[in-house]
Amino acid sequence: MEHIEQAGVHSGDSACMLPTKTVSSSCLETIRSWTTKLAKRLNVCGLMNCQYAITASGDVFLLEANPRASRTVPFVSKAIGHPLAKYAALVMSGKSLHDLQFTKEVIPAHVSVKEAVLPFEKFQGADVLLGPEMRSTGEVMGIHSESSIAFAKAQIAAGQKPPLSGTLFLSLNDLTKPHLASIARAFLGVGFRLAATSGTAHVLELEGLPVERVLKMHEGRPHAGDMIANGQIQMMVVTSSGDQLDQIDGRKLRRMALAYKIPIITTVAGALATAEAIKSLKCSKIEMTALQDYFSSEKATKSTKTLQSVSST
């Protein structure tokens, strides 16, 4: 599986997809080789989960290896059509993988996306910014032949229904600003307008991108919080900042977005994936297919039903 959020976000809070989308074949071969060697060296009989990090230059690092099942086993079992927990129990009872006829890696033709369900509405004052501490209390799953539609399904199931148009508010810290232009262009490409605080807006203006400047909450009024309350913002991308006032502003804005049911994104990868999902939603209809039909010999299209089109309100 490939995590959508970067390393540093707890794996339980990160969206992930199977099969992988952006991992190179050489990195995948390294991961397969290392995992096999680890399992043999640790004498694991049953399930084992490993987490890896890949740098921009393609270097692979092992983060952890756990000789046990992980919370994603049910997700993977549904994604590939094999009951992994059952297989593991049988193997530990003396059966071999040859006996179970499960000796090759299963790479499905469809894409499955797991998304975390976060309980921030239940905890007043909690910040929605993701980090190394796990905060999710559940998981949902989206399946489709296209990764972007599968991601959109998972977002809708998790209660983060993406709007198809409107104004996107951007406020990024210095660490994530190098990705700002690509995020802005992705949302401009699907018809969104842009609004941003001064530092973020300055970077966009240097790139020649249209943006409405908005005051930070400590700079005066009308500020970004007023725009949220007035229904002038439909989606937000807000990361943390090193400046104390900006940190307070960012936290308040994220809490306001939660209160007003505005989808909020706190990572670069999540923003780019959401823009791609919106693009696909505007061009396609969401279809519902029974899980069993993804592994049936009959065409899945016979059992599909067109759902009501997703639209922004």
Protein Blocks (a to p, Z undefined) as FASTA:
>chain_A
ZZfbdchiafklpccddddfklcfklmmmmmmmmmmmmmmnopahjddddddddfkopac
dfbdcdbddfklmmmmmmnopafklmmmmmmnopafklnopabccddfbdcddddddfkl
mmghiafbdcfbdfbfbdcddddfblklmmmmmmmmnopaccfbdcddddddfklmmmmm
mmmmmmmmnopacdddfklmmmmmmnopacdddddfkloccdfklmmmnopafbdcdddd
fbfklmmmmmmmmmmmmmnopacdfbfklmmmmmmmmmmmmmpccddddfklmmcfbdfk
lmgccddddddZZ
